[in-house]
Amino acid sequence: MPSFDIHPANSALVLIDMQERFLPVIPAMAADQGCGRNCRILLEVASLLGIPTTITEQYPKGLGTTLPYLVQANATATLLEKMHFSCADDAPLRAHLEGLGRRLVVLCGVETHVCVLHTAADLLARGTQVIVAADAVASRKDLHRDLALTALRDLGALLVPTESIAMRWQRVAGTPAFKAISGLIK
C-alpha cells in the first residue's frame, strides 16, 4: 500500500515533457488550464521548500523546449533531455534521479499514458515510491489519461491532487511558506 509520508527531505519532483509542440494537441498544458497551472504550482512549491526538481524534455529537436512559464517557475530545476519514454530507462536521467538519494518521487506532466506511466512503472519496480499529481498530468485524449491513472493506481502509485502534495510538503500553517503556498493555490 502506498504511503503518504512525504516531506521535503525525502522527495523529488519530476516534471515530464511539458513541451511546446504538445500544447496545440493538449490544451490542458496552457498556463491557465488544469495541468499547466498545477504543474506550475508544484514547481513553485518545490522551489520554495528546497525540493530537488528535474524537468525532462523528450527529443527537444522535434518536440520543442519546455514551456517558458514552467521553466521560470523553478530557477533551480535541473533540465535534462531524454529519448526513452521512461525517465528511468534513460541512463543519464536515471543516474541523476538516483544521485538525489530520495526515496519518493512526485510526477507531473505529459503524456499520462506514455512517459508518466512508463516512468512510474519503472521507478516502482526499482523500489522508489511514486506519487502522481493526478490533476497535473494530461494526455491528448481524456480516455488515455483516465486509463493510465487507473493503471498507475493498480501498479502502486499514490494518486492525489496538487494541493494535497503542496500541503503535505508544507505540513503546518502560520508560516511565511504556508502563506506563499496558499497564495499559489487560490
DAMO-V642327 format. One record per residue. N is the residue number from 0. SS is DSSP state (helix for helix, strand for strand, loop for the rest). PSI is psi in whole degrees, 0 to 359 (NA if undefined). OMEGA is omega in degrees with one decimal (none if undefined). Layout:
N;SS;PSI;OMEGA + N;SS;PSI;OMEGA
This chain:
0;loop;131;180.0 + 1;loop;149;178.7 + 2;loop;153;174.5 + 3;loop;30;178.0 + 4;loop;75;-172.9 + 5;loop;127;179.4 + 6;loop;158;173.9 + 7;loop;329;-176.5 + 8;loop;343;-178.5 + 9;loop;5;-170.6 + 10;strand;155;167.4 + 11;strand;151;177.3 + 12;strand;135;175.1 + 13;strand;119;173.5 + 14;strand;119;-172.5 + 15;strand;114;160.9 + 16;loop;39;177.0 + 17;loop;75;-169.2 + 18;strand;159;-172.9 + 19;helix;316;-173.2 + 20;helix;345;176.3 + 21;helix;334;-172.6 + 22;helix;316;-179.6 + 23;loop;332;-177.9 + 24;loop;351;176.2 + 25;loop;78;-175.9 + 26;helix;340;178.5 + 27;helix;348;179.0 + 28;helix;345;-177.4 + 29;loop;153;-174.4 + 30;loop;329;-177.1 + 31;loop;10;179.9 + 32;loop;167;-172.6 + 33;helix;298;-176.4 + 34;helix;311;-178.7 + 35;helix;313;179.4 + 36;helix;315;-176.8 + 37;helix;326;173.6 + 38;helix;317;178.2 + 39;helix;317;178.2 + 40;helix;312;179.9 + 41;helix;318;178.2 + 42;helix;316;-178.7 + 43;helix;319;178.4 + 44;helix;316;178.6 + 45;helix;319;177.8 + 46;helix;314;-179.4 + 47;helix;322;-175.3 + 48;helix;4;176.7 + 49;loop;30;-179.9 + 50;loop;126;-179.9 + 51;strand;133;-175.1 + 52;strand;136;177.3 + 53;strand;133;175.0 + 54;strand;125;-179.8 + 55;strand;151;174.9 + 56;strand;119;177.8 + 57;strand;116;176.0 + 58;loop;68;-175.5 + 59;helix;336;177.1 + 60;helix;327;-179.2 + 61;helix;327;-173.7 + 62;helix;1;179.8 + 63;loop;183;-177.1 + 64;loop;173;178.1 + 65;strand;142;179.3 + 66;loop;130;-172.7 + 67;helix;322;-178.1 + 68;helix;335;178.1 + 69;helix;319;176.9 + 70;helix;319;-179.4 + 71;helix;339;-177.2 + 72;helix;342;-178.8 + 73;loop;94;-175.4 + 74;loop;342;-177.6 + 75;loop;359;-178.3 + 76;loop;147;174.3 + 77;strand;126;-179.7 + 78;strand;123;-178.4 + 79;strand;136;174.8 + 80;strand;155;176.9 + 81;strand;159;174.0 + 82;loop;331;178.2 + 83;loop;149;175.5 + 84;loop;319;178.7 + 85;loop;128;175.0 + 86;loop;329;-177.6 + 87;loop;346;176.8 + 88;loop;342;-179.8 + 89;loop;113;-170.5 + 90;helix;310;179.7 + 91;helix;322;179.6 + 92;helix;318;176.9 + 93;helix;315;179.1 + 94;helix;320;177.6 + 95;helix;311;-178.8 + 96;helix;317;177.9 + 97;helix;324;179.8 + 98;helix;340;177.6 + 99;loop;337;178.4 + 100;loop;29;179.9 + 101;loop;138;-178.0 + 102;loop;354;-175.9 + 103;strand;133;178.5 + 104;strand;130;173.7 + 105;strand;129;-178.7 + 106;strand;142;171.6 + 107;strand;162;177.7 + 108;strand;207;-174.9 + 109;strand;165;-20.5 + 110;loop;142;-174.2 + 111;helix;316;-173.1 + 112;helix;356;178.8 + 113;helix;270;-170.8 + 114;helix;321;178.6 + 115;helix;311;-179.8 + 116;helix;313;-179.3 + 117;helix;317;179.9 + 118;helix;312;-179.5 + 119;helix;314;-179.0 + 120;helix;316;-178.1 + 121;helix;322;176.6 + 122;helix;317;178.3 + 123;helix;318;179.6 + 124;helix;334;178.7 + 125;loop;4;176.2 + 126;loop;9;176.8 + 127;loop;134;175.5 + 128;strand;140;-177.6 + 129;strand;131;170.2 + 130;strand;129;177.8 + 131;strand;126;173.9 + 132;strand;97;-169.2 + 133;strand;336;177.7 + 134;strand;10;179.2 + 135;strand;28;174.0 + 136;strand;154;-179.6 + 137;strand;161;173.8 + 138;loop;168;177.6 + 139;loop;325;179.8 + 140;loop;134;179.9 + 141;helix;322;179.4 + 142;helix;318;178.9 + 143;helix;317;176.7 + 144;helix;312;-176.9 + 145;helix;316;178.1 + 146;helix;321;178.9 + 147;helix;321;177.7 + 148;helix;321;175.9 + 149;helix;315;178.6 + 150;helix;319;178.9 + 151;helix;316;178.1 + 152;helix;316;179.7 + 153;helix;327;179.1 + 154;helix;342;178.8 + 155;loop;7;174.9 + 156;loop;149;174.5 + 157;strand;127;-179.9 + 158;strand;118;179.9 + 159;strand;163;177.5 + 160;loop;160;179.3 + 161;helix;314;-177.8 + 162;helix;322;177.9 + 163;helix;318;179.1 + 164;helix;312;-178.5 + 165;helix;314;-177.8 + 166;helix;330;176.4 + 167;helix;321;174.2 + 168;helix;318;-176.6 + 169;helix;313;174.0 + 170;loop;335;-174.3 + 171;loop;141;177.1 + 172;loop;174;173.0 + 173;loop;14;179.1 + 174;loop;162;175.7 + 175;helix;322;178.7 + 176;helix;317;178.3 + 177;helix;317;-179.7 + 178;helix;317;178.9 + 179;helix;316;-179.9 + 180;helix;318;178.1 + 181;helix;321;177.8 + 182;helix;327;178.6 + 183;helix;323;-173.2 + 184;helix;330;-176.5 + 185;loop;NA;none
